[in-house]
Amino acid sequence: MAHVLNESQVTEYRREGYTIVRGLFNAEEVDLLRRSAKEDRALDQHAFGRADGEGGTVRLSLWNHPGEGIYGMFARCRRMVDSAEKLLEDEVYHYHSKMIMKDAKVGGAWTWHQDYGYWYQNGVIWPNLVSVSIAVDPATKENGCMQVIPRSHDIGRIEHVLSGDQAGADMERVNAILERLPLVYCEMEPGDAMFFHSNLLHRSDMNRSDNPRWSMICCYNAKSNDPYKDAHHPRYTPLNKVDDDMIVKVGVKRFADDESNVAWLEDANDTSARVLKDKAATK
Ligand SMILES: O=C(O)CCC(=O)C(=O)O
């Protein structure tokens, strides 16, 4: 089984802005994650929608602290955290995690954006953050898998404007970039994981297929990049790593888990996109 990212994966991440690790999690681990997520009433109750500006809405749940349950074991396991530390060349902390719940037929789109387009608004000075998208269901072109523009992370932060409820990158610029760089559909099997740079341009289509496309995304910030001001995601908070085998250990007793300490983030508290609207209003 794959463990920490190897040198060629690190090189690919630095050059392309992302790297996909096939089978980072085995079938037992990702089956536990999928079962837990789909049967998890708390996840469902804390889910909120973000209009995509194209007539659809994406549904997601978002939490700030990784906790002791199965989501926490994924976010805190060495495979993830040691890899993130290798990429960011620093101790990392958990910035937040989310479950993207792109249900069959109705799951909305994500507009072109850089994650740092959001996080810049939160007092994060460097784009030295990494997100890891773990496929919970198969992710295909048909069910709205992630699309990326390789090497776009080298461009630096692009201006973002409000698009529906999402922060969208300036499309005049994105279209000019698409004339110069390719677009790649990142199809993944359950258990595959994509590590991507916070300035990588990415989007995904609405899910018009009969198959759900859920994925869990864990985001890490470098300790040296502690935000200069408080926002709705945490400032540096030490992350307690766990051994990789904790995923299965905790997963099998998942129904006894207490996830009350994860700090769910309700939509009303998420201001990184909304601040763009406020800025537009005060111009
Ligand atoms: O998983 C997706 O479809 C995209 C999610 C995304 O872009 C994000 O959470 O920033």
The ligand as a Gaussian input file, in Angstrom:
#p B3LYP/6-31G(d) Opt

LIG

0 1
 O      -15.009000      18.133000      -5.376000
 C      -15.366000      19.020000      -6.136000
 O      -16.203000      18.840000      -7.007000
 C      -14.762000      20.384000      -6.038000
 C      -14.636000      20.830000      -4.641000
 C      -13.903000      22.097000      -4.564000
 O      -13.531000      22.681000      -5.525000
 C      -13.564000      22.678000      -3.273000
 O      -14.055000      22.186000      -2.248000
 O      -12.803000      23.642000      -3.257000

